[in-house]
Amino acid sequence: MILRVSTAALYRAFPTVPDALNYLKRFQDKIDGIELAFFTKKSFQDFELTADIKEILAGFKYNSIHLPIKEIVYADNSDTDAVLGKASWLSR
């Protein structure tokens, strides 16, 4: 079984994805992966994949992205194209 923790689970204590990642890095020997969870389109758009974040994520075997659920309507539109484009870029 794979144990992966979502940054959403830590939202109250660590409201931003980078804050949650900085906390979770101490558990790299206990969990297999991280889900980067974004609630809003703005939080996703503002997220930057810094060298520090890349280093933290590299310490986990499995990582995933949960796309925003607020401030966006997924359809054939420019918002969806932008979010999926960024998600694709982040996942490489």
C-alpha positions, 0 to 999 in steps of 0.5 A: 500500500502507498501512503501519500499525504495531501497538503489539503489535510494540513490546510488549517495549520499550514495554509499554503502548499510551500508551508505544508511541504516544509512541514512534511519534508521531515516525514520523508522516511515515513510516507511515500508521496505528497499530493499538492492540493490547490483550492483556488485558481489563484493559489494554483496560478501563484504557486512557484516550483522553486528549487527548494520545493523541487528538492522536497518533492524529490525526497518522495517517490510518488507526487501528484497535483490536485487541481483547483476546485474554486474560482474555475469552471472546467470546460472548453475555455481559456481558464481550463487551458491555462490550469491544465497547461501549468499542471502539465508543466509542473508534472515534468 
